[in-house]
Every structure is written in structure tokens, then in C-alpha cells.
């Protein structure tokens, strides 16, 4: 089994988890737009590709999958999902199974306004959301909503353009800054499809934040949900968390997994407040919070490998030990020489 992890970045722990899953007879390759990405040091093979928003990105992935005989492609970032979903048949023709949902599911999750509609139709709670500054200002005057609020991109990733205004002046400034930041980033392309409603304003919730790993198989059948309570955040990423078992979160995960029919792991943020449990974001890809579940005994990589082989995963893959606290730590990694493969040479062989 040969696996390709895209946008590897700093995800060395994920690389090692997949290496354990494929064993000595398999291999794990990675790709990134930077030859200096730390995860390259852990991979069995590595490739440098154009940035996700480049027209040549998918062409490069297809070339890698063909040359390196990739069996399973596992994406990591939201902006690449629409492109991968659109080219799913092309990857399959090369013998590569992309762990990506249908274009409709990807579009529903990537567009936070569509995601909100799905959550509400699924019978779940979602924060009150406005699609314009005028609409929100009117709601503030009517007492429908109150500060603090959240300003964020409708199509967003990595906390780009996210602000937390606490008064009317900050709201206007945050809205303006979000517009500027989105326009200058790779999010500008998606946002231009509905520029008058590309920024959302939501009620900021008070309570406890949780992360859910909603697991479906490669046919979109719901399997289970892993949950963890977020104890500390750092630069928009979960820095410390503790795993939990809660039937309410299992029901929420089941409603999402069965309602969407997504492929593989869906990373979901929920917020428990005095008025209920609210679903915030739906990200149908291997999220940065999964390693907390992995350290508590879950083994999604092994399950993926089994499904790709047409086998039933071992039950242990879906067993999560509760009350396991884990934290990220800073560490140093020495870079080796010649870790990046020459794709042109591979194609000539």
C-alpha cells in the first residue's frame, strides 16, 4: 500500500501514524509547496508541488500518483478539496483512491453559509448568522443579537480574516479588515463568487469548545465519532485537549455523518453553552485535532488502509480511551539532504 499525504507541512506525527498503518511492506509519500516542510523528514518519499491555488497543483498530484503508483491519497487542506473532488474519476483511472467526498458535500462544508443550512436542516443548533454588516447592525438595534460577535470569511481556513469585535466601532473595523485580508489571500477566488456575502457575522458563544472526528467509511457510511474537549488553543489550532465519551456528541456525529455521507474523517467544531450544543464548522478532511484521538487509542489511518484493501478494520481502530489528556510541544528537527524526489526523473523511468 502506497499512500500520498498532501500539504504535509508540520504533520510529521500523521506521517508516522500512516507508516505504522501500512507496515514494512508499504510506504508513505508526502508533498508540499515547500522543500523545507518539516514532515518531509519523516516521509519515505517527498515531492515539491505548486501551491494549492495554482492551476498546476492538481496536474502535479496526478503526475505523482501515476509515477509513484499511489494507492491512497489523503488531503489535508480545505481549499484543495473542491479540485480533488472534481478530478476524482481521473485519480481513480490511475489506480489512486482519493479520500475526498463528492463535489456537493465538499461545497456544502467549505461554504459556511451552506454548512449552516445543513446543520439546521439536520435538527442541530447553529449560531445566529448574518451575511452583511447592515443586517447585523439592524439586529443589534432590535436586540436580536449582542456583543461580542465573530466576523469570519464565508469560505475560510486557518483563522484568516477572523475577528472578535466587542462594540460597534470594532465591528465596522473588523468587517473592513476581513475584506482586505481575504482579498489579499488565496481565499479571494472563492469569495469573489458572491462578493456581497463573502463575510459572515455570528453571535460569539460562551461555553466549552469540543472537537469531533466524525468517521465514515469509503462508501460514506457512518462508523463512529471521536470527541475531545479543547483545553487550550494556540494560533488557531488545538494545543491541549482531553478525550471524552459523551452520547450526545455521538448523536451529533451520527446526524452529520449520515446526513452528509462524507468520505473518511470529517473534522467538526462544536460549542456547549447553557442553551445547547452548537455545531460551528464542518471540514471533511483529516484535521489537525485527530492526533489527540490517535494518542488515545484510535487508529483512523489503519482503518483507511483496511478499507482501501477491501477489508474490515479491526475493532480497536474505533476504540477511544476517555480522559486522555495530550498537549503539543515544541521540538527541533534536523533536516536531511536530498529528501525531495525528482519527479521528472521518476516520470522518465
N, C-alpha and C positions, 0 to 999 in steps of 0.2 A: 504494500500500500504506500503510494507516494502522495504526500499532502503539500499543498501550497497555501501559506498564510499570507494574506495581503496586508499592506500598510503596517508592517511589523513594528516599527517604532521601538518602544521600550518594552515590548511584550515578551521578554525572554522567558518568563515563567510559563506563559502559554505555549511557547515553542517546546519547552521541556516536557510539558504535560502531554502534548501530542506525540513527542518522541517516545514517551513511555507507552502510549496507546498503540503505536504501530510496532513497537518492539525492534529487535535487531534486524529483522528482515525488511523493515520499511524505512522510509526517510521523510524528513520534514524540510521543505524548502520555504524560504520567505522572500518577499520582495518589498521594496521601499523606494521612495524617490530620492533618498539619501544613502550614499555608500557608507556613511558613518552611523547608521541606525544601530543602537546597541544590540537589538535582538539578532542581528546578523551573526554575531559572535557565537550564538548558541545553535544556529541552524546547520543542517547538513549541507545545504547549498543556498546561495543567495543571489538575487538579481536586482539590479537598479532599473527602475521604470519611471516613466514620466509622472508628474503629479496627477492626482485623481481627476482634476478638472481639465486635463489636457486631452485633446482629441486622440492622441496616440496611446492613451492608457489601456484601453480595452484591447487594442491591437497587440500591445506588448504582452498582456496577460495571455492572450490566445497563443502567441508565439511561444511563451514559456511552457504553457500546458502541453503544446504539441511536441516541443523539443525535449522536455524533461519527463514526458509521459506521466503527467499528473493525473491521479485518480480522483482526488477530492480537493476542491478549492474552498477555503474558509475566509470570507471577508471580515473586515474589522471596522470600517467607517460607513456612516450613513450615506454620504454623497456618492459613493461608488455603487450602492445597491441598485438604483434605477438603471444604470448602464449594464450591470451584470444581469439583472432580471430580463432586460430587453434582448440580451445575447445568450440567454440560457440554452437555446437549441443549438447554437454554434458550439458552445463548450461541450455539450453532450455528444455532438458529432465527432469530437476529438477524443471521446472516452473520458472526459472530465465531468464529474458531478459538482456543480456549484451549489453550495449551501446557501441558497438565496430564494426568497419567496417570489410569488407571482408579481408581475408589474402592478396589479391592482392593490395587493397587500402592501407592497413597498411604498406606493404612492400614498396610501391611507396613513401609514405610520410616519413617513417623512414630512407630510403636510400636517402640522399640529392642529389646524382647524378641522381637517377631515378626521384626524385621530380623536378629537374631542367629540365629534358627532358619533363616531363609532362607539366610544366609551359610554355615552349617554344611551344610545340605542341598545347597548348590551345590558342596560339596567344598572350601570355602575355610576359612581359620583365623579364629577369633574369640576375643577374650579370655574367660577364665572369668568367668561372670556369676552373681550371686546376687540373689534377689528379696526378701530380708528380712535384717534385722540379725542375727536369731538364726541363720539359715542360714550367714551369713558368719562369725559368731563361732565356730560349730561347726567350720567348715572351717579356720579359723585354728588351733584347738586340735589338729586332726588333721594339720596340716602340709600340707593340700591347697592352701592359698594363703598368701601372706605379704605384709607391708607393704613398700612403700607400695601403697595402694589408690586407687580412684577411686569417688566417690559422685556419682551424677548422676540426673536425672529420667528416667523411662521415656519420657515424652513431653516432650522438651525442645528448647530453642532458645536461641541467643545466650549460652551458658555460664551461664544462670540455674540456680542450685542445684547447681553443680558444685564439688566439693571434693576435696582430695587428702590424706587422713589418713595419718599415718605411725606411729601407735600406737593402742592400744585406746581410750584416752580420746578422742583426736581422732576416731576412727571414730564413737563414740556422739554426740559433739558435732556432727560433720558431718552425720550422719543426721538429727538433730533440726533443725539449721539448714536443711537441704534441705527438710524437710517444711514448715517455716514459710514459707520463701521461695516455694515452689511454690504454697502455699495463697493467698498474697497476690498472686500474679501471674496473668496471663491463662492460665497453664498449669493452673490449678486445675480448669477444666472437664473437660479430657481426663483428668486424673489421678483425678478423682472416680469415673470408670467402673470403676476397680479400685484403690481407695484402699489396700488392704493390700499391693499390689505395685507401687506407683507410683514407687518409688525403687529403682534398681539399684546394686549394688556390684560392681566389677570389679577384677581384678588390673591394676595400673598397669604398662605395658610400658616397658622400657628399649630405646632404639634410635633410629632415624631416622624421622621422620614425613613422609609424602608426601600430596599431594592429587591426586586423579584427576578429570578431567572425562570421564564416560562418555557418549558421544554416540550417541543413537538418532534415527531419523527420525520423522516424524509418524505413522507406522504402527507404531512400536515395533520396527523392525528395527535391529539394531546396526550402527553405521558405523565408529567408531574410539574411541580413548581418548587423551586428552592427560594427561601426567604432569608433576608438578613436585615438587622437594624443598623442603620448608619449612625455611627457614634462620632465621627469626625470627618470633615471634608477638607480637601487641600487642592487649590487650583481647579475647582470644579469636579474633582474626582474623589471617590470614596477612599479615605485614608485609613480609617479604622472601622470595623464592623463586627457584629456578633450574630451568628446564625440562630434562627428561631424556628419553631414549628408552631404554626397557627392555622387552624382550619379555615378561618375567614380568608386568609391570604390564598390558601389552596383553592377556595371557591372563586376568588377573583381571577387567579391564574387560569382556572378551567374555563371561565367565561370568556377570557381573552383568547386562549388557545383554540377553543372550539369555534368561537365566533370569527376569528381571523383565518384560521387554518394555515398559519405561517409555517415556514420550514425551519427546523432546528431550534436554536435558542433565541428568545426574544427578551431583551433587557427592558425592564419596566420599573419606573419610579412611582411609589405611592406615598401618600401622606395621611397619617392617622391624626385626626383632630377630634375635638369634642362633638362635632356634628357628623362624624363618619369617616370612612376611609376613601380618600380621593385618588384617582388614577391621574398621574401627571403626563408622562411621556412614554411612548412605545417605540422601541428601537429593535427591529428584527435582525439582530446580528450578535455575535459573541461580544458581550460588553465588558468594560473594564472592571466590573464588580464580580465577574464569575470566579476569579481566583479565590475569593473568600469562601465560596461554596466548595471549590476543589480541595482546599485545605481542611474542610470539614467532612471529607469522605466522598463527595460527589465526583463522578467521572464522566462528564459530558464528552470529552474527546474520545474515550473508549467506546461510548455509545454510538457516536458518529461513525467511527471506524467499523463497528459491527453492522450498523445499518447499511453502510456503503458496500459491505461484503455480502449483504443479503442474509445476515444472521441476526438472532435475537440477542440484545445486550444482556450482560449479566445483571441480576437484580441489584447488586452492590452499586452499580453506576448511578442509581437513583436514590440511594440512601444517604441522607444528610444528617450528620450528628448535630443536635441543637446545642446552644450555649457555647459554641466555639468562637472565641474572640481572636481576631487577627489584625495585624497592622502592616502597612507598608513601611519600609525602611530605606534609608539612603545607603547605597553601596557603590563601590567603584568597579569598573570593568576595563581590563586592558584589551585593546583592540589588536587582533592579529593582522597579518599582512596577506593580501591575496584572497580575501574571503568572498569576494563577489565574482560570480561566474561570468564568462564571456559568452553571452547569448548568441552572438554572431557565429562564434566558433561551434557552439552546440548545434546550430541550425545547419552548418556545413557538414557535420559528421554524418 
